[in-house]
Amino acid sequence: MHRRVLAALGTGIALSILGSGVVSAQPLPGTGSSEGAPAPFSQSSPATSARIDKVEMLTDRRAAVFVDSPAMGKIVQVQVLLPAAQAVSRPTLYVLDGVSAGKESNYAESTWTQKTDIVDFFANKNANVVLPVGGSSSYYTDWNVPDPILGVNMWETFLTQELPPLIDARFSGNGTNAIAGVSMGAQAAMDLITRHPDLYTGVAGLSGCYDNSQNNLKDAVRATVAMNGGNATNMWGENADLRWVEHDPSRNAEALRGKDVYISVGTGLPGPYELGPGGSGLEVAAQGGPLEAAALYCTTLFDTRLRSLDIDATVVYRPYGIHQWVYWQDDLRESWPTLERALGL
């Protein structure tokens, strides 16, 4: 059975703004269950030349790890939240950022640690939590070619081949991994688990879009990349390029069978963090509302796809909430039972 936690969905048909066009609810072309499972993604052998350049202990429970990445051609920082029992082997949760990816701190740390209480939340959890720093508008994927503005992006190779063995060796990882993400990072997390199902046991996607089949959905991806000056054609090619299919979690959803899957989204309507005492007000709601409405449309499509394949998932529709970090802090807490199960805790 499909595990579902439902709040109000109105009529159950989401109409939302993606890019500059209004999208009507319609079936996904070419994604029916009769289509069969996609061809499996062939992962190459883990890179052996990546190495940890240095580790700076920011606190006794938080490390800044600087990795010399051949794929990226530079030193890449990730921060690792450590459990109290650091001598005991444990699983690892990778948590991906939104479109800014730490830009607010000039890439000194993840937006997660700036905008939420993720450090405190995981203080009593027996897991490593890995937070990549950087990757604005990158979708944490391997780009076809370097971008004139965003540079070299080979995040998939870095996150799935170079980084995990280094984390496990340095921080007592036991080889069990799950992945989570928000907004852009939610789509990336779902993409990575469907392309690397042997690497991850579960996934949590918060306010993301998990479908690239329609041109207006591709346009939304392009708009996200353009927010930081990039060109998505350098990422996955023109809209007809098969790379868009290869990175379409909806088309590749069969890979989620047997995984622990959590998906959540709001409606785009103002909620307690806007309208309650000390709330941010309607002006902020007007900015984040349309983005969350778009995520609602995408989540509804993906939920329908999973149900058509009879793939188990926990899907949470909040009856309110905009595209904003205060809601994602709550969503991360609600996703924890699913991620905890995936991590074997």
N, C-alpha and C positions, 0 to 999 in steps of 0.2 A: 504493500500500500504506500501511497505517496504521503509522507509526513507533511502536514500543513498546519501552520499557525496563522490564522486569518484575522485581520482587522478589517475595517470597512473598505470596500473597493468600489462603492457606488454602484454603477450599473455593470461593473466588471469589464468595461471596454475603455481602454485608456487612449485618449487623444492627447498628443503632446507636441511640443515644438522642438524639432531637431534641426540645428543649423538655422536657416532662415525660412524653412518651409513647414507647413502644418501637415502632420502625418495622420492619415486615417488608419483605423484598425483594419488589417487585412492579413490573409494567410501569408506565411513565409514561403516564397517560391523555392522549390527544390529541397525542402527540409523534412518531408514526410517520412514516417518510420519505414515505409516500404522501400525507401532509398537504400537501406542497408548501412552497415558501419563503414566509416571512412577507412581508407588505407592507413595502416599504422604508421606513425611517424618513426623514422629510424634515427635513434640517437647515437651519435658517435661516441667513442670512448672518452672518458673524462680527461680533461687536459691535465697534464702532469707538470707543466712549466709554470703555472701560476704559483705564487708564493706570498706569504704574509711578510710585508716589508717591515711593519712595526705595529705594536699594540700599545695604546695609551689607556691606562685605567683611569677613567673619569671619576669613578667611585669604586668601592670594593665590589659593586654589583653591576657595573656598566662599563663596557669596554669599547673604545674606538679602535677599530681594526682596519688597517690600511693594506689593501691587497694589490700587489703588482700583477695586473691582468694583461696577459698577451693579447687576448681577444679585444679588449678595449684600448690597448696601447697606452695605458696610463695607470696611475695609482688610483684605486677606487676605495672610498671609505664605506664601511658598514659599521653600524653600532650594534652591540650584542648585549642584551639584558640577561643577566645571569641569575640562577637560583641560589638559595641559601646554601644548599648542599652541593657545592661545586666539585666534590671528589666523586660524586655518584654519576654514572652515565645517564643521559637523558635525551629525549627527543628534541627536535628543533622546529620552531614555527617561524616561517619567513613572512614578514608583513610589509606589503608594498604601499607606496604613497600615492597621493593624488597628483594632479597635473603639475603643481609647483615643485614637488619632490624636494623640499628643503630650501627652496629659493629664498624664503622669508629670512633665513639665518645666514644667507650667503653660503649655503651648502655646508654649514658647520654641523647640522644634525637634521634628522628626519622631521617632517611636519608633524608626524604622530607624537613625537616627544615635545614639540612646541605647543600643540593645540589640545592635547588630551592628557589624561593621567595614566597612560599606558605603563609607565615605569612603576607606579604604585600598584596598579592592578595586577601586574605579573610578579610582584615581590614575593608572593607566597605560592607561586606555581613552579613545579619542578620541570622546567623546560628552558632551553635557550630560545630567546626571541631575537631574530636577526632583522635589522631595519636598514635597508640600503639608503644611502645618502646620495642624492642627485638623480638624474634621469628625467628631468623636466620634459614633458610632452613626448617621451620616448616610447611609451607603452611597454617598457621593459622587454623589448623584442630585439632581434637581430635585424638591422636595417640592410636593405639591398646595397646602398652606397652611403658614404658619409654625407651629412647634410652641411651646406655652407654655414649655417647658423648653429645648429645643434651638434655638429661634429660627428665623431664616431660613436655609434650606439650598437653594441653587441651584447645587450643585457641578457638575452636568453642563454647564450653560451656562458656568460659569467655566472648567472644565477643557478644554472642547472648542471654545469660541468666543472667550472673552476672553483666556485665557492664552497659547495657542500663538503667535499673531502677536507678542505682546510678548516672549516668550522668544526667538523666532527673530531679531527685530530687535535685541535688546540683547545676545544671546550667540551671534551668528553661526550660528543654526540653519539647516539646509539644507532644511527642510520635511519631512524623513523622521522619523516618530515611531513609537515602540512604547510599550507600557504593561504594567506588572506590578503585582501586589498580593498581599497576604497576608491570609488569613482574610476578614473583611468586605471588605477592599480587593481580594481576589482575585475575589470575586463582582462587585464594582463594576468592576474592570478588564475582566472578560469581558462585562459588560453594556455598557460604553462602546464596546468594539471592535465588538460586534454591532450597536450602534445607529449607530456612526460608522465604518463600514469604510473610508471614503475617507480618514480621518484617520490611522489606525494600520495599520502593516504587520505587526505581530506582538504577541503577548501571552504573559505568564507568570502563571499562577495557582497560588499556593502554599497548600495546605490550605483551599480554599474550597468553597462550595456554589453550584452553577450552575443551579439548577432551582427554580421557584416554582409548579409545577403542582399540588402536593398541599397540602392544608391544613396537614399537619404540617410541611412545609417552609416554608410561610408563617409558621407559628408560631415556627419557629427564627429567621426574620428579625425577627419582632416581639419575641422575647426579646432579640435583640442590640440593637435600638433601645431597649428598655426598660432595658438595663443602665446607660444614662446618663440615664434619666428620660423618654425620648421615647416617643411614641405613633406606631406605623407607619401607623395609619389616616390621620394627617396627611401621611404620605409618599405612599402609593399607594392609599389608600382602603380600603374593606372588602374582604374576601377575594375577593368576586365581581367587583370592579372590574377593568376591562380594563387598567388601568395595571400590574397584576401580570403580565399577559401581555406587555405591551410591554417590560417589564424582565426577561424570562425568557430568559437566554442559551441554554437548552436548546431552547426553541421557536424562537429566532431564530438557531440555530447555522449555518444556511446561509450567513450572512454571513462565517463563518470560512473558507470555501473559498478556498484559495490563500494564506491567511495562515500565518505561522510561529507555531505554537501549542505551548506547553509547560505541562504540568499535573503537579503532584506532591502526594503526600500520604503520611502515615504510617498506622500501624494503630491507634494509641492505646496500644500496649504499651510498657512502659518500655524504654528503649534505653541506649546508652553514657553519655549525659549524665545519666542518673538512676542507673544501676547501676554505672558505671565508677568508677575512683579519683577521689575528690573530687566525685562525682556529687551531684545535688540530692536524691536519695532517693525512696522510694515515696510519700511524702505529696504531693510535687509531681506525681508521675506520676498519682496518683489524681484530682488536680484537672484536669490537662490531657488525660488519657486519653480520657474520654467525648467531649470536644469534637473530638478528632482522629478518633475512631471515627465520629462524625457526618459529618465531612469526607470520610472514606473512603467512606461510603455515598453521599454526594452525588457524589464524583468517579467512582465506579463507574457511577452512572446517566448522568453526562455522557459518560464514555468510551463507554458503550454507544450513546448517541445519536450521537456523532461517527462511530463505526464503522458504524452503520446508514445514515448518509449518505455513507459513504466519504470522510470529511474527514480529511486527514492531520494527525496530532498526535503529539508526544512525550509519553507518559504514564508517569510514574515512580511506582511503588508501593514505598515503603520498607517493609521487613519489621518495622519497629519505629518508635517515635517518637511523642511527644505534641504537643499544641498549644502549642508553645513556640518562642521566638525563636532558640535555639541551633540548632534544626533548620532554621529558615528561612534562617539565615545560610548554611548548607551548601547548601540548595536554590537560593538565588540564584546561587551559583557554578555549580551544575549546569545552571541554566537559561541561563547566559550564551551558550553556543554558539547556542542558538535565537534569543535576543534579538540577538546579534551579527549573525547572518544577516539578521534582520528589519531591522536598522538599516543594512545594507549595508556593514558594516565588514570 
